[in-house]
Amino acid sequence: MVFSSMVFLCGFLPVVLTVYALCPVRFRNFFLFIASLFFYAWGEPRYIVIMLFSTVFDYANGIAMEYLDRREKPQYRKWVLMLSVVVNIGILCFFKYTDFVLESVGTLTGHPLPLLKLALPIGISFYTFQTLSYTIDVYRRKVEVQHNIIDFGMYVCLFPQLIAGPIVRYSDVAEQIRNRRGSWEERAYGAQRFIVGLAKKVLLANQIGDLWSQISVLPQSDMSMSAAWLGAIAYTFQIYFDFSGYSDMAIGLGHILGFRFPENFNYPYLSRSITEFWRRWHMTLGTWFREYVYIPLGGNRKGTIRQIFNLLVVWFLTGLWHGAGWNFILWGLYFFVLLLVEKLFLLREMGRWPKIFRHIYALFFIVLGWAVFACDDMSVLFSYLQSMFGVNVAAGNGIAAYYWQSYGWLLLILVIGSTQLPKKAVRSVCTWLCTVTGQRFPAGGERLVYVLRAAGLAVLLLISVALLVSGSYNPFLYFRF
């Protein structure tokens, strides 16, 4: 089940929110746990066992570490942690990378090996990292051991962020699991955030995704440098509005239920360096790798050579985490090289560049990186990259001109939507209307602002639902990671 579906919007969500509101506080975690299992089982009934195993396994690991502390045998806690890491990563690797390894070995040796053809359990990359964050933080004594398995199961399986994040570490919500009191203002904010996220997905990501789908399958005879760059730009916007839209919906649902999930995006395409981009993009993943991989390896505390090695490990794993394909590994190493060059040579010099040059520099390499990310066939990838740099193709043609003319208006909307201009524009309009009506904003114009905001959100929701009913639907890109 996905958020941008009529089954979720008109069936699952209204029932869950109604029952949750009527449910006694002491039973709410149990209800959310059961509802989340149903949500997951709707699309992945076979693999719910794996998620439940990870839940029970890491719950037991936390209890075991507490038991060893009581018996004054803290030296054995490290073995429990190692067991947790090996088993969790082992399950993830088995389902996600076995066929990739077999296929790669067969290609290298010239003797194809039979593939297992395992289906990837949806969300396994996300909930694996979440359960691992719990056992690692318990080992570090940063969080208390959770004794209620229902509460822990609810944390792991909580449906708003189960499938595609944000990656919610246990420490982020430990207090909220047992003590949360959502106000009506918070629920209203959550509903607003959810509707905006849905509109991002349905009205923007899906529409520009159609352009990428068309350009990515163009035969080489019809390709041009202009079309290749347009396709890469289209995918750049698609993945941002798709993934940030999902994150907005997840964070909004969290607020409605009384949770405050960490933010995942902060206008990443406003960045003026690749370093800044990765502080703004998928922030919960970056935080996870920094806290549980980079810093434990030594971070930047053990000299330049060790720092380079640590960065290499982190970005190799970041690429591999996103998918079982050489393009993802190449994508991770691509950003490793860019970040390394910036840290060692460019960052100080870039401070002297005009802001517009820094922005163009960052966007150029970001778009190029998304082209690598999008093409999972290496032969297609290299051909596409050649087209982007004008190798064996014309600079432009009639097909490229048609696409630019047809989607130019949408690209303009996407550019504006990637900035803070819409938020500033709404605030300016509200301030102006309050001034016209003789009220002060925000102190005296709350009612007017609420009415305008509600009307705008209602329009977005109606248009989004209309497109979903008409069949304009695509699955979320990050579901496959």
C-alpha positions, 0 to 999 in steps of 0.5 A: 500500500502506498500513500498516493493511492485511493485505497490508502487515502479513502480506506486505510487512512480514515479508518486508522485515524478514526480508530486511533482517535477513539482508542484509549491512550494505553492501547494506541501503540498496540493499535498502531503496531497492528495497523502498520503490520496490515499496511505492510502485509497489503503489498508484502504478505510473505516478507512480513516475517523478516520484518518481525524477525528483525524486530524481535531479534533486536528487541532481544539484543537490547534485553541481553545487553541489559542483562549482561550489565546487571551480571557485571559482564559488560565485556560481552556486550560487544559480542551481542552488538556484533551479532546484531550487526552481522545478522541484520546486515546479512539478511539485508545483503542476502535479499538485496545483493545475492543476485547482483554478486552472482551476476557479476561473478558470472560476467567476470568469469564468463560462466553465468551462474543461476540466479536466485531471483529473490524479490526485495522486501519493501523497506528492508534498507530503512527498517534494518537501519532503524533497528540497528540504530537501537542496538548500537545506541543501547550498546553506547548507553545513549538510550534506555532498553525498551522492555515493551515489545509492542512499543518496540515493534510499533517503532520499527513497523510504524507505517508513516515512515516504514517504506521509504523513511525518513530513517528515524533513529530510536533516540529520535522518538524514544520519549514520544513512544510512551509520552506524546500528546498531539494538539489540534494545531499539530494535527492541522500542521500534519494534515497540511504537510501531508497534502503538500507532499501528496501534491508534490508527488502527484502533480509534479514528480509524476508529470516530469517523470513522464518526460524522463520515461520518454527520453530515456528510451529514445533510440540513439538516432533520435538522441541529441545533447539537448535531449539528454540534458533535458532528460537528466534535468527531468529525473533530477526534479522527479527524484526530488519531488518524489522523495521529498513528497513522500518524506513530507507525507510521512512527517505529516502523518507523524504529526497527526499521530503525535510523533515528530520525525526528523526532516529529510530535505532542506532545499538541496538544489539551492546548494552552492557546493556538493558538500552543502548538497549532502547536508541538505539531501536525505539528511537522515541517511547522511546522519546515520552514516556519519553517526554509525560508520564515519565517526566510529571509523575515526572520522577526521581525527586520525589524519588526512589519509585515514579521513580519505579512507573513511570517506571512501568507505562511507560513500561506497556503502552509500552507493551500495545502500541505494541499490544492487547495481554498478551504477549505484556504486559508481554514483557513490564513488563519484560523489566521494571524489567530488567531496574529496576534491572540495575538502582538500582543494576547493572549499576555501577557493570557492568562497571567492567565487561569485554565488551564481558560479558556485550554484551553477557548479553544484547543479552541473555535477548534481544533474550529472550524478542523477544521470548515473543514478538513473541508468542501471544498465552500464552500457546504457549509462555510458551511451547516455553520458556520451550523449550529454557531452555531445559525443556522436550526437547532434547538439539539438534536433526537432525531438529535443525542441518539441520536449523543451517546448512541451515541458518548459512551463512545467520545468519553470514550476519545478524550478520555483518549487525547489526554492523557498519562493512559494512559501515566501509568496504565500506569506506575502499574500497573507500579509497584504490581505491582512493589511487591506482588511485592516488586520495585522499579520500574523497577530490579527489575521489568523482567521483569514490566513487559516481560511486562505490556507485551507482553501489552497490545500483543498484545491491541491487535494482535489486536483491530486485525487482527481489525477489519481482516479484518472490513473496518473500514478507511479510508485515511489522511486525510493521503494526499490531501495 
